Amino acid sequence: GAAAAGLCLCRAGYDRDDRFADLVNAHLDPVARVKLGRLLAGSGLVHAMLDSSDGLATDLAHICKCSGTGALVEADLLPTPPALCEAAELLSHDVRDWLIAGGEDYELIFTAPERATAEIRAIGAAVAVPLVPVGKVDGKPGVRLLTHNAAGRKSVRDISFRGFEHFS
């Protein structure tokens, strides 16, 4: 969601605010994770992978559609930098919307067996990119988001294809 937040900040005139430099840079000068992608692909641990150019929900939905699976993403596991939360508050924007539907980040979305988590994290650490599991692939259709309200009550909603669609 960093690039999407950066775009909103630029449009609102906050492109020179030092508090949001990382977000603005994510929009203006995104970094493709080519080296990481090669390492992950070469590891033999990853089942499917693509970048998040169209947003987490949409790109994960592409993976699920092609593999005949579904996925459950846990909102509480999504990496959310403090600057992203601060920008969302400043712009009255839902930070989760940037996290699940914001595109152009070029971060990698991939699936791998849970047993490979330590090895996968080590690959990320080798190139100084922290890798975080954010959900699980399952047999239910679509991509769903699991959230908890203030009382701890669970809620699940479909988020399939929430980002950019090239041919819609």
N, C-alpha and C positions, 0 to 999 in steps of 0.2 A: 503493500500500500504506500510505500514511500514516494514513488514517482507520481502517483495519483494525488497525493497530498501536496507534493511539490508543485504540480500543475495548478491546483486550487490556490496555493499560496502566491504563485506568480500572478494569477489572474486577479487576486485581491490586493496586489501591491506589496506583498511581504517578501519579495524575492531577494531583498538585500538585508533582511533581518537575520543576524548571526545565529539566533536561536534555532533557525530552520535551515541552516546551510546544507546539512546532509540531505534533507528532504528535497530542497530545490536542486541540488546537484544530482540526486537520483532521477529527477525529471529531465534536467538539461543534458546530463552526461552519464547515462546509465552504463553500468559495467556488466558485460556478458560474462558468465561464469564458465568460459570455455575450458580452462585448465581443470577446474573441478569436474565439469561434465565428462571430460576425457578420462579422468581418474576413476570416476564412478562407473562409467561404461566399461572400462578395462578391468574393473574389480570382479566382474561376474556376479555381483551381489544384487544389482538393480534389475528389476523386471521391466519397467517402463519409465521414460523420462522425457520431459520437455520443459521449455522455459515458461515463465509466467507472463508472457507478453500480453495475453488477453485477460489476465486475472486468475487468481487461484481457483475460483469456483468453475469458471469456464474451461480452463485448461485441464483441471482434474476431471471434469465431466468428459472431455475428449478422451482422456486415458481410459476412463471407465467404459465409455461407449465402445471403444475399440477392443477392449478386453472382455466385454460382457460381464462387467462387475459393477459395483457401486462403492461408495466411500462415505464414511462418517468422519467429519472434521470436528475436533473439539475446540470451540472458540477460546477457551482458557489456555490452550497450548500455543496459540498463534503468537509469534514474537511481536511484541508491541512496544517499540521504543518510546521513551517518555516524550520526545519531541513530537511524535505522531499524535499522542494523546493531547498534548498542548495545542497543536495545530487544529485538531478536531474541535476542541473547546473554543478556541479563538474564532473559528469559521462556522461554528454551530453545525458541524458535520458529524455524522455517525462514524466513529473510527472503524467499526466493524465493516462498514460498507467499503472503505478503502482496503481493508485487509482481505476481504473475500472477492471483491469485484474490481479493484484497482489494477490496472495493467501497466505494461511498459517497465516493469521492474527487472525483467530478465533474470530473476532468481530461478533456481531449478526446482521443479516439482517432480518427484520420482517415487516409485514404489519399490519396496524391498522387504524381505522377511524380517519380522521382529527380532529374530535371533541374531541378525546381522547389525543391530543398532550400534554396538560398541565399535565394530570395524568401520562402519559408515561414518561415525563421529570422528574417528581417527583420520579418515581420508579428508574430511573437512578441516580438521585441525592442521593437517599438513600444508594446507593452502590458506590458513587463517580465515576460514569461513565456518562459523558455527552452524551445525546442522541439527535441526530440531524435528522430531516426529510430531505431527499435528493431528494424526488420526489413523484410521484403519480402513483397509479395503475389505469389502464384504460382498455378499451375494444380493443384497437389496438394491433395487434400481436407483440410479441418480446419485447425486452428491448432496449430503445432508449436513446441516450444522447443528451441533449440540451446544446449547447454552444453559446457564444456570441463572435464575433470578436471585434477588437479594435474600430470599428465604431459602435458597439452595434447591429450589424446585427445577427439575430438568425440563427442557423444551427442545424439540427437534423440528427443523423445518428444511424444506428442499431449497437448495441454493444452486442447482445445476444451471449452467449457462447464464450467469449473472454479470459477466464482463462483456468485453467487446465481441461482437459477432460480425465477421467479415461479409457474409452474404445474406444478412437478414434484412 
